[in-house]
Amino acid sequence: MSRRNVMLAFCLLLVGSIFAFAEKGSEEKFRHVLLISVDGLHALDVARYVKSHPHSALAELSGHGITFSNARTPSNSDSFPGLLALVTGGSPVSHGLFYDVSYDRTIFAPTNTTCSGASGNQMVFDESIDKYNAQGFSLNVIDPTMLPRVRDGHGNCVPLFPHSALRTNTIFEVVKAAGGHTAWADKHPAYDLVNGPSGKGVDDLYTPEITQATGVFDATHSVVCTVENDLLKVKAIINEIHGLRHDGSPGPGIPEVFGMNFQAVSVGQKLAKDNFDNSCVDDNDPSINQQPGGYADGAGTPSQVLAYGLQKTDEALASMIQALKSQGIYDSTLFIVTAKHGQSPINPVKINKPGHFADLVAALPDAGTNPAGIAIANANACSTGSCGFVQDDDIALIWLQGQNIGTQQVADYLNNNANALFIEEVLGGAELKLKFNDPAKDSRTPDIIVQPVYGTIYTGSKTKNAEHGGFSFGDTNVGLIVSNPHLSARVVKTPVATSQVAPTILRALDIDPEQLKSVRVEHTQALPGLPEWIAN
């Protein structure tokens, strides 16, 4: 054969191979999606870590993945709406949850077992709803007697479980309806939430409590203890990759969609001093004991405590990668790493902890006589019943007592005292309704939302120097890597929302994203920049 014919044959073979791969890619969808939330992980953290750790798990994932450097959480960035963005494709507009402890004008106190009297009560879905043993440790299940009550469709007064509070379905329900197997691991039993309204979306739900409400132990006081709690969930993921249930018992096979959240980075960002109560020490790395967490500067240089959390999280991701490879499913798994929320402030000089929001309002000269000041005081003093609620972190959410005062009047009062209250912006009235449902028509939407000046945390706590929940860039800008060995490495700087992860997951599994109610209601699109055989 002539040299020309040899070259022609080679070119034809090469073109054929390219078309064969394209055809294969266009016909085959992924068999599995592994979704990981590294709570607190900023896009900046990802960029810095990948650059300084070129042989890390994050570097490997980004080396054959698409990194979205301008990803933001939709609306407020508490853990509940942050996770729900990822698994419903929506925001509080459609799923109806603003915080893990919030307020609903149609529910009743846990002790009001007949749902009598005026409706309205705090909707508490944190560690306080766990069932505890005699020693004060969580049994990692929900205690129904601690749940708020609600009238069901038949008029019965029943406990309101987290999954029942959700107004929209989840990817787990959709995948399960398509015949798939699902699993999730998270930090509180309250993450029953991800089951969706059916209560049955997740086949294998594992929720080892990270915070004991009784005060006997709190893993989040130490990044080392937090890593230990994370590793419980990592072991669950490894078991599931091997086709087992989270506890290692026989299972139905590798889940089509599964994942977990990590807390070590978030805790490493928050702690003013690691292990301040001497609860947990890593003998292999005692240098972080009693040391400050957070960032060393505004450029995002991690403290030793935060660096420890990042390293241990990356090592855990590496163990997942290895497990996927050993099972021969790395190539057929879409591996997504992102975060429910960020954390702020990054710059330590911006930290401002003036005290709780309602206490600051109460200290205003006319707070005891001005109707707006009195309304906020009444809502803050309400521990149960239909008298409103004030929730604060690096945001303040205000549900007014019976909405018996003009919302604009309260908003004007807060705006007039913005400097004394460290307020950046007040959302109320017409402005709030541009972003959320009308509080007069939606029982969950706060009457007023206050975004403080960046760096302000409405707390007097000496143990934490960062928080999340608000709308700031530090709270909402998170890392996002969509990875698979068949993808080319690139960075997409186009603004995207983490709610776009949910329809992307369903597309990858060849399931119509429109089966998610939030996707339909909020017109959520799959992430841009992905190959057509994933995104279409």
Secondary structure, DSSP 4 states (H G I P E B T S, - for coil): --HHHHHHHHHHHHHHHHHHHHHHHHH---SEEEEEEETT--HHHHHHHHHH-TTSHHHHHHHTEEEETTEE-SS---HHHHHHHHHHS--HHHH----SEEEETT-B-TT-TT--SS--EEEE-SGGGEEE-TTS-EEEEE-GGGS-EEE-TTS-EEE--HHHH-SS--HHHHHHHTT--BEEE-SSGGGGGGGTTTT-S-SEEE---SB-TTSS-BGGG-HHHHHHHHHHHHHHHHHHHTTB-TTSSB-SSS-SEEEEEE-HHHHHHHBSSTTTT-----TT-GGGTT---SBSSTT-PBPHHHHHHHHHHHHHHHHHHHHHHHTT-STTEEEEEE-S---B-SSGGG-B----HHHHHHTSTTTTTSHHHHHHHHHHT-SSSSS-EEEESSSEEEE-GGG-S-HHHHHHHHHHTTTTTTEEEEEETHHHHTTS--TTT-SSS-SEEEEESTTB-S---SSBS-B--SSSHHHHEE--EEE-TTSPPEEE-S-EEGGGHHHHHHHHTT--GGGSHHHHHHTPPPPTTS-HHHH-
